[in-house]
Amino acid sequence: MKSIEHYKKLDDDGKMDFLDNFDGNPSVEFLNYLEEELFSINVDEFVKVEILKFLSRFRHDNRETKDKIVKLIVEKYIDNEEMTLSIAAQMLTFFDLGKEDFRKISNFLLDKEYQNMDMIDLTSSLIRLLCAKKNRSNGSDEYFQELEKIDSYRDDIKTWAN
């Protein structure tokens, strides 16, 4: 197995290829290192996308990883590109989300500062996440009433709710 040190020495393209073509079981240390990389402002957005895909493949059953991805979206969105955040929202579909996660996402969508940022792709990805059937049966339904009051969200909700 290749070490974290090997990964660190790769350029961005090498890191993306490494993660995309990874075969085997990554060490816990490597997975933890990748989680830390998500929060670094020095990591390229395309590398972050590959990290998100990698984590959703190898840590989809880890609550702490899920919590970190939610945090990346709702607390650290200012430090990240919309593409990275949209992919993060899409990767959350591989994790088991609960009412607390839905509340955080809903509160984030209702935040006026966020609404003024006009992040259309992220908004659509988050609404799609809330509208997924398995999430609706796990408690995301109760947040739709507030979100439907916002004109810019109404169409997305209608699109994804059915």
Order of alpha helices (4+ residues) and beta strands (2+ residues): alpha-alpha-alpha-alpha-alpha-alpha-alpha-alpha-alpha-alpha-alpha-alpha
